[in-house]
């Protein structure tokens, strides 16, 4: 048997077809091309990446990948293309296939998730170079400063019913210490991971134990409809404008029900978001379970006016819109957080 080819940096882009939160999100159009195409093009553009391979269970996804320049030499088995399938299973399968079929094993594996379309090629090159320069390190993982410190987080002890600190720390009463005095904590942002092939194969780990941070400033991973919208708006550098948002009438009421509207109190957090979207030039609709032409709907309109809600009209059912703001589509807290972040 010929000696195994053992060199280079292999980018692997996992792209299964069974997304539940956003169906077929990996090939959904984003800025004029399938979402996965952005990661493929970034991998191909990086000067220190030798191959870009897509691991998918879908022939359609494989065709899209090849159309944009990636290799897609196999279809991933269904048993490692499930909701709970791990990245490690995907990478080990790809490495085994390449070794058996091509007698090839890379030195480094670069993990590019197709759900992070806004990464810079320079960051890919920087993370790869970092691991190439440090033979004593197992992997490099992109991180950003965590927005909330885990020193002030708790877990519930089910047996006693008491709160326990999430982190065991040598800082006395860390949960009562000023946030500014606590150590900085980093959150993995899903943009770029680089790991030695030997670590994957021998330690059966995506990172190993010696991990270098590649510091980044943002997170743009796409997992929900809201994430798609936020990434698109971040890409254009603009807040949402010219879109249609639908809020349920119950979301504008403090107790979450429209049954007793006459005695209900307003939900100021929701109303603030509605008014902000209205001021940005979006169409805001309020949906109700009542007949829009009924006296009850007229009462609702009167209450909304009293509460200072800026909207365009009350509608019945679930009308066509760009976004429905509810737990099934865009959670209110996420929309509010995004608007505040871009103020």
FITIZA-328555 format. One record per residue (C-alpha): residue number from 1; x, y, z. Coordinates in Angstrom, 2 decimals, decimal comma, padded with zeros to 5 digits. Example, Ala and Ser with C-alpha at 12.3 -4.5 7.8 and 13.67 -1.06 7.14 Angstrom:
BEGIN
{1 {012,30 -004,50 007,80}},
{2 {013,67 -001,06 007,14}},
//
This chain:
BEGIN
{1 {000,00 000,00 000,00}},
{2 {001,29 003,46 -000,88}},
{3 {002,32 005,76 001,94}},
{4 {-000,55 007,84 003,25}},
{5 {-000,66 011,43 002,04}},
{6 {-000,48 013,43 005,23}},
{7 {-000,52 017,19 004,83}},
{8 {-002,52 020,31 004,48}},
{9 {-005,51 021,97 006,02}},
{10 {-008,92 020,49 005,29}},
{11 {-012,03 022,63 005,82}},
{12 {-015,14 020,60 006,60}},
{13 {-018,57 022,21 006,36}},
{14 {-021,30 020,05 007,96}},
{15 {-024,66 020,66 006,28}},
{16 {-027,43 018,23 007,06}},
{17 {-030,83 018,73 005,47}},
{18 {-033,09 018,17 008,48}},
{19 {-033,17 021,54 010,24}},
{20 {-036,35 021,95 012,30}},
{21 {-036,07 025,62 013,34}},
{22 {-035,59 026,89 009,77}},
{23 {-036,32 024,22 007,13}},
{24 {-033,47 023,82 004,62}},
{25 {-031,67 026,78 006,18}},
{26 {-028,29 025,65 004,85}},
{27 {-029,33 026,32 001,25}},
{28 {-031,78 029,13 001,93}},
{29 {-030,93 032,31 -000,02}},
{30 {-028,90 034,84 001,94}},
{31 {-027,54 037,96 000,25}},
{32 {-028,11 036,53 -003,20}},
{33 {-026,75 033,01 -002,79}},
{34 {-027,40 029,84 -000,74}},
{35 {-026,36 030,24 002,89}},
{36 {-023,76 027,47 002,62}},
{37 {-022,09 029,21 -000,35}},
{38 {-020,70 031,94 001,89}},
{39 {-018,72 029,48 004,03}},
{40 {-017,54 027,60 000,96}},
{41 {-016,27 030,78 -000,69}},
{42 {-014,57 031,92 002,52}},
{43 {-012,78 028,59 002,87}},
{44 {-011,65 028,63 -000,75}},
{45 {-010,39 032,21 -000,41}},
{46 {-008,22 031,48 002,65}},
{47 {-004,62 031,16 001,44}},
{48 {-003,67 028,56 004,07}},
{49 {-006,65 026,22 003,50}},
{50 {-005,99 023,45 000,96}},
{51 {-009,37 021,73 000,53}},
{52 {-012,99 022,58 001,27}},
{53 {-015,32 019,62 001,75}},
{54 {-019,05 019,58 002,52}},
{55 {-020,47 016,69 004,54}},
{56 {-024,19 016,37 003,84}},
{57 {-026,91 013,74 003,76}},
{58 {-028,66 015,43 000,81}},
{59 {-027,89 014,99 -002,89}},
{60 {-029,41 018,44 -003,50}},
{61 {-027,13 020,03 -000,91}},
{62 {-024,13 018,21 -002,40}},
{63 {-024,98 019,60 -005,84}},
{64 {-025,23 023,14 -004,43}},
{65 {-021,88 022,67 -002,69}},
{66 {-020,16 021,50 -005,87}},
{67 {-021,73 024,33 -007,87}},
{68 {-019,96 026,77 -005,53}},
{69 {-016,58 025,09 -005,67}},
{70 {-016,56 022,67 -002,73}},
{71 {-015,91 018,95 -002,75}},
{72 {-018,85 016,72 -001,84}},
{73 {-017,57 013,23 -002,63}},
{74 {-019,98 011,26 -000,43}},
{75 {-023,37 011,46 001,26}},
{76 {-023,32 011,30 005,03}},
{77 {-025,15 008,25 006,48}},
{78 {-028,58 009,03 007,94}},
{79 {-027,62 007,78 011,39}},
{80 {-025,14 010,67 011,81}},
{81 {-027,43 013,28 010,25}},
{82 {-029,93 013,48 013,10}},
{83 {-030,88 016,29 015,48}},
{84 {-028,57 014,91 018,16}},
{85 {-025,72 013,83 015,90}},
{86 {-022,39 015,29 016,98}},
{87 {-019,75 017,21 015,09}},
{88 {-017,23 014,57 016,14}},
{89 {-019,21 011,82 014,38}},
{90 {-019,33 013,92 011,21}},
{91 {-015,60 014,68 011,22}},
{92 {-014,55 011,11 012,00}},
{93 {-016,72 009,83 009,15}},
{94 {-015,16 012,30 006,70}},
{95 {-011,61 011,47 007,81}},
{96 {-012,25 007,72 007,58}},
{97 {-013,71 008,10 004,08}},
{98 {-010,77 010,20 002,86}},
{99 {-008,23 007,76 004,30}},
{100 {-009,94 004,72 002,81}},
{101 {-010,76 006,20 -000,59}},
{102 {-007,87 008,62 -001,15}},
{103 {-005,21 007,51 001,33}},
{104 {-005,29 011,09 002,60}},
{105 {-005,18 012,52 006,09}},
{106 {-004,84 016,27 006,73}},
{107 {-002,67 017,80 009,40}},
{108 {-005,42 020,20 010,52}},
{109 {-009,20 020,21 010,20}},
{110 {-011,00 023,54 009,96}},
{111 {-014,62 023,56 011,09}},
{112 {-016,70 026,12 009,18}},
{113 {-020,37 026,05 010,11}},
{114 {-022,64 027,00 007,19}},
{115 {-024,80 028,95 009,63}},
{116 {-022,13 031,64 010,13}},
{117 {-022,07 033,50 006,78}},
{118 {-020,52 036,79 007,95}},
{119 {-017,03 035,68 009,01}},
{120 {-013,96 037,35 007,46}},
{121 {-011,45 035,33 005,46}},
{122 {-008,68 037,05 007,47}},
{123 {-010,08 035,47 010,64}},
{124 {-009,98 032,01 009,06}},
{125 {-006,38 032,55 008,01}},
{126 {-005,47 033,91 011,43}},
{127 {-006,96 030,98 013,35}},
{128 {-005,28 028,41 011,06}},
{129 {-001,92 030,20 011,30}},
{130 {-002,22 030,29 015,08}},
{131 {-002,46 026,50 015,31}},
{132 {000,25 025,91 012,69}},
{133 {002,61 028,07 014,75}},
{134 {001,88 026,21 018,00}},
{135 {002,66 022,48 017,73}},
{136 {002,13 022,17 021,49}},
{137 {-001,56 023,11 021,18}},
{138 {-004,46 020,81 020,22}},
{139 {-006,89 023,32 018,76}},
{140 {-007,97 026,92 018,26}},
{141 {-011,53 028,04 018,96}},
{142 {-013,09 031,41 018,11}},
{143 {-014,62 033,16 021,10}},
{144 {-016,12 036,48 022,09}},
{145 {-016,56 038,12 025,47}},
{146 {-019,63 036,63 027,13}},
{147 {-022,48 039,16 027,44}},
{148 {-023,35 037,83 030,91}},
{149 {-020,95 036,55 033,54}},
{150 {-021,51 032,98 034,78}},
{151 {-020,21 034,08 038,19}},
{152 {-023,72 035,46 038,72}},
{153 {-025,52 032,38 037,43}},
{154 {-027,08 029,61 039,46}},
{155 {-028,23 026,03 039,20}},
{156 {-031,08 024,53 041,17}},
{157 {-030,30 021,62 043,47}},
{158 {-033,39 019,46 042,95}},
{159 {-032,93 017,48 046,17}},
{160 {-032,79 020,48 048,49}},
{161 {-034,61 023,04 046,39}},
{162 {-031,74 025,48 046,99}},
{163 {-029,73 027,55 044,57}},
{164 {-026,07 026,65 044,06}},
{165 {-023,50 028,80 042,23}},
{166 {-022,98 027,62 038,67}},
{167 {-019,24 028,15 039,00}},
{168 {-017,13 026,93 041,87}},
{169 {-014,71 029,78 042,46}},
{170 {-011,96 030,90 044,82}},
{171 {-013,48 034,41 044,70}},
{172 {-015,40 034,81 047,98}},
{173 {-019,09 035,48 047,34}},
{174 {-018,42 036,00 043,63}},
{175 {-022,14 036,41 042,91}},
{176 {-022,15 039,54 045,09}},
{177 {-019,01 041,08 043,59}},
{178 {-019,33 043,97 041,12}},
{179 {-019,35 042,66 037,55}},
{180 {-016,42 044,90 036,61}},
{181 {-014,25 043,23 039,27}},
{182 {-014,88 039,69 038,01}},
{183 {-012,55 037,91 035,54}},
{184 {-013,51 038,19 031,86}},
{185 {-015,31 035,12 030,52}},
{186 {-015,47 034,03 026,88}},
{187 {-018,27 032,43 024,87}},
{188 {-017,61 030,25 021,81}},
{189 {-019,21 032,03 018,85}},
{190 {-019,39 029,16 016,31}},
{191 {-017,43 031,02 013,62}},
{192 {-014,14 029,12 013,34}},
{193 {-012,63 026,03 014,98}},
{194 {-009,33 024,47 013,98}},
{195 {-008,19 021,12 015,39}},
{196 {-005,42 018,64 014,68}},
{197 {-006,57 015,52 012,87}},
{198 {-004,63 013,44 015,40}},
{199 {-006,72 014,91 018,22}},
{200 {-009,94 013,97 016,43}},
{201 {-008,78 010,44 015,70}},
{202 {-006,87 009,57 018,86}},
{203 {-008,49 011,65 021,61}},
{204 {-011,96 011,44 020,03}},
{205 {-012,40 015,14 020,77}},
{206 {-013,21 018,24 018,72}},
{207 {-010,82 020,34 020,79}},
{208 {-008,44 018,26 022,88}},
{209 {-007,31 019,71 026,20}},
{210 {-004,96 022,50 025,08}},
{211 {-007,10 025,13 023,36}},
{212 {-006,04 028,57 022,17}},
{213 {-008,61 031,37 021,87}},
{214 {-009,10 033,27 018,65}},
{215 {-010,80 036,41 019,91}},
{216 {-013,60 037,95 017,89}},
{217 {-016,05 040,73 018,69}},
{218 {-019,38 039,40 017,43}},
{219 {-021,68 036,39 017,08}},
{220 {-023,62 035,90 013,84}},
{221 {-024,60 032,22 014,04}},
{222 {-027,98 031,54 012,41}},
{223 {-030,36 029,10 014,10}},
{224 {-033,80 030,76 013,91}},
{225 {-035,87 033,04 011,66}},
{226 {-034,88 035,91 013,92}},
{227 {-031,20 035,09 013,46}},
{228 {-031,69 035,16 009,68}},
{229 {-033,27 038,60 009,87}},
{230 {-030,67 039,96 012,29}},
{231 {-027,79 038,65 010,16}},
{232 {-029,30 040,17 007,03}},
{233 {-029,72 043,53 008,75}},
{234 {-026,22 043,36 010,21}},
{235 {-024,86 042,57 006,75}},
{236 {-026,51 045,66 005,29}},
{237 {-025,56 047,80 008,29}},
{238 {-029,17 048,95 008,63}},
{239 {-031,99 048,52 011,10}},
{240 {-035,17 046,87 009,76}},
{241 {-037,22 049,19 007,58}},
{242 {-040,00 048,60 005,07}},
{243 {-040,89 045,24 006,61}},
{244 {-044,25 044,04 007,93}},
{245 {-044,39 042,89 011,56}},
{246 {-047,42 041,28 013,17}},
{247 {-047,93 041,38 016,94}},
{248 {-050,78 039,56 018,65}},
{249 {-053,09 041,75 020,68}},
{250 {-052,46 039,53 023,71}},
{251 {-048,73 040,36 023,53}},
{252 {-049,58 044,03 024,15}},
{253 {-051,47 043,22 027,34}},
{254 {-049,60 042,80 030,63}},
{255 {-051,41 039,61 031,65}},
{256 {-051,04 038,11 028,16}},
{257 {-054,77 037,83 027,40}},
{258 {-057,25 039,90 025,44}},
{259 {-060,33 038,41 027,15}},
{260 {-060,73 041,30 029,60}},
{261 {-059,30 044,12 027,60}},
{262 {-061,37 046,77 029,32}},
{263 {-059,67 046,21 032,67}},
{264 {-056,26 045,10 031,38}},
{265 {-053,04 047,05 031,72}},
{266 {-050,52 047,57 028,90}},
{267 {-047,25 045,70 028,44}},
{268 {-044,71 048,54 028,21}},
{269 {-041,84 046,36 026,93}},
{270 {-043,83 045,11 023,95}},
{271 {-045,24 048,54 023,19}},
{272 {-041,74 050,04 023,18}},
{273 {-040,64 047,50 020,56}},
{274 {-043,78 048,10 018,46}},
{275 {-043,29 051,86 018,52}},
{276 {-039,61 051,53 017,64}},
{277 {-040,38 049,40 014,61}},
{278 {-043,11 051,82 013,56}},
{279 {-040,72 054,77 013,80}},
{280 {-038,21 052,93 011,57}},
{281 {-040,74 052,84 008,73}},
{282 {-042,07 049,33 009,16}},
{283 {-045,71 048,30 008,85}},
{284 {-047,04 047,16 012,22}},
{285 {-050,19 045,05 012,36}},
{286 {-051,99 043,90 015,50}},
{287 {-053,72 040,53 015,15}},
{288 {-056,76 039,58 017,21}},
{289 {-058,98 036,55 017,63}},
{290 {-061,96 038,92 017,38}},
{291 {-063,76 039,97 014,20}},
{292 {-061,86 043,10 013,06}},
{293 {-065,19 044,78 012,29}},
{294 {-066,82 043,99 015,65}},
{295 {-067,46 046,24 018,64}},
{296 {-064,83 044,26 020,52}},
{297 {-062,23 045,16 017,90}},
{298 {-063,29 048,79 018,13}},
{299 {-062,74 048,59 021,89}},
{300 {-059,28 047,13 021,25}},
{301 {-058,42 050,02 018,94}},
{302 {-059,52 052,49 021,61}},
{303 {-057,33 050,82 024,23}},
{304 {-054,31 050,73 021,91}},
{305 {-054,73 054,46 021,27}},
{306 {-054,95 055,12 025,01}},
{307 {-051,76 053,12 025,58}},
{308 {-049,92 055,06 022,87}},
{309 {-049,37 052,07 020,59}},
{310 {-048,23 053,10 017,11}},
{311 {-049,62 050,64 014,60}},
{312 {-051,31 050,65 011,21}},
{313 {-054,36 048,43 011,60}},
{314 {-055,98 045,58 013,49}},
{315 {-056,35 042,34 011,56}},
{316 {-057,88 038,94 012,17}},
{317 {-056,16 035,59 011,99}},
{318 {-052,54 035,35 010,85}},
{319 {-052,00 037,62 007,85}},
{320 {-049,09 037,54 005,43}},
{321 {-046,10 039,36 006,85}},
{322 {-042,32 039,35 006,93}},
{323 {-042,27 038,50 010,62}},
{324 {-044,74 037,31 013,23}},
{325 {-043,47 038,24 016,68}},
{326 {-044,30 035,35 018,99}},
{327 {-042,63 032,34 020,57}},
{328 {-042,96 030,32 017,35}},
{329 {-041,18 032,81 015,09}},
{330 {-039,36 035,77 016,63}},
{331 {-039,46 035,90 020,44}},
{332 {-040,10 039,42 021,69}},
{333 {-037,04 039,42 023,98}},
{334 {-034,76 038,59 021,05}},
{335 {-036,19 041,33 018,86}},
{336 {-035,90 043,82 021,69}},
{337 {-032,31 042,80 022,38}},
{338 {-031,35 043,17 018,74}},
{339 {-032,93 046,61 018,42}},
{340 {-031,19 047,76 021,60}},
{341 {-027,83 046,37 020,44}},
{342 {-028,02 048,36 017,20}},
{343 {-029,18 051,62 018,72}},
//
